[in-house]
Amino acid sequence: ANSSLLFLEFSKDSWIQILDASGKNLYTGVRSAGTQYSIEGLPPYTVVLGVADGVSVEYQGEVVDFATRPGKNAARFRVPQ
């Protein structure tokens, strides 16, 4: 199986959920501002961020560019896209 590293850094408290390619829940919960979190699994990942402007995401060392919907601060995206 091809494992790939996903890294998140939090500048604000944020609820997150990360699912792997099979739909397995790798993490669900709140992470605190000032913390980091890394996870390895089977991509692509589905990532949901409750406070998207408070989280930076990297996949295999590259910054992930994700967008929020107008008027919303939550984001849902796949990595790699």
C-alpha positions as CSV (number, residue, x, y, z in Angstrom):
1,A,0.0,0.0,0.0
2,N,1.2,3.5,-0.8
3,S,1.3,5.6,2.4
4,S,1.7,9.3,2.3
5,L,2.2,11.9,5.0
6,L,-0.4,14.6,5.7
7,F,0.7,17.5,8.0
8,L,-1.6,20.1,9.6
9,E,-0.6,23.1,11.7
10,F,-3.1,25.1,13.7
11,S,-3.0,28.8,14.4
12,K,-6.6,28.7,15.7
13,D,-8.6,26.0,17.4
14,S,-10.4,23.9,14.7
15,W,-12.5,20.9,14.5
16,I,-11.2,18.4,11.9
17,Q,-12.0,15.1,10.3
18,I,-9.7,13.1,8.0
19,L,-10.8,10.0,6.1
20,D,-8.6,7.8,3.9
21,A,-9.3,6.4,0.4
22,S,-11.3,3.6,1.8
23,G,-13.5,5.9,3.9
24,K,-11.8,4.9,7.2
25,N,-12.0,7.7,9.8
26,L,-8.3,8.4,10.6
27,Y,-9.1,11.3,13.0
28,T,-12.1,13.3,14.2
29,G,-11.8,16.0,16.9
30,V,-10.7,19.4,17.9
31,R,-7.1,20.5,17.7
32,S,-5.8,23.5,19.6
33,A,-4.1,26.6,18.3
34,G,-0.3,26.3,18.4
35,T,-0.4,22.5,17.8
36,Q,0.7,20.3,14.8
37,Y,-0.7,17.0,13.7
38,S,0.6,14.5,11.1
39,I,-1.0,11.4,9.9
40,E,-0.1,8.7,7.4
41,G,-2.5,6.5,5.5
42,L,-3.8,5.6,2.1
43,P,-4.5,8.7,-0.1
44,P,-6.5,10.4,-1.3
45,Y,-7.6,11.9,2.0
46,T,-10.9,13.7,2.5
47,V,-10.3,16.6,4.9
48,V,-12.9,18.7,6.7
49,L,-11.8,21.8,8.6
50,G,-14.2,23.7,10.8
51,V,-12.0,26.8,11.0
52,A,-10.2,26.6,7.7
53,D,-8.4,30.0,8.0
54,G,-6.7,28.7,11.2
55,V,-5.1,25.6,9.6
56,S,-2.3,25.2,7.1
57,V,-2.1,21.8,5.4
58,E,0.9,20.1,3.7
59,Y,0.9,16.9,1.7
60,Q,4.3,15.2,1.1
61,G,6.0,18.5,2.0
62,E,4.0,20.6,-0.4
63,V,1.5,23.3,0.8
64,V,-2.1,22.4,-0.1
65,D,-4.1,25.2,-1.5
66,F,-7.8,24.9,-0.6
67,A,-10.6,27.3,-0.8
68,T,-13.6,28.0,1.4
69,R,-17.0,28.8,0.0
70,P,-18.0,32.4,0.0
71,G,-19.4,33.4,3.5
72,K,-18.2,30.2,5.1
73,N,-15.0,29.4,7.0
74,A,-15.3,25.6,6.9
75,A,-13.6,23.7,4.1
76,R,-13.9,20.2,2.6
77,F,-11.4,19.0,0.1
78,R,-9.4,15.9,-1.1
79,V,-5.7,15.5,-0.9
80,P,-4.2,14.9,-3.5
81,Q,-6.9,16.5,-5.6
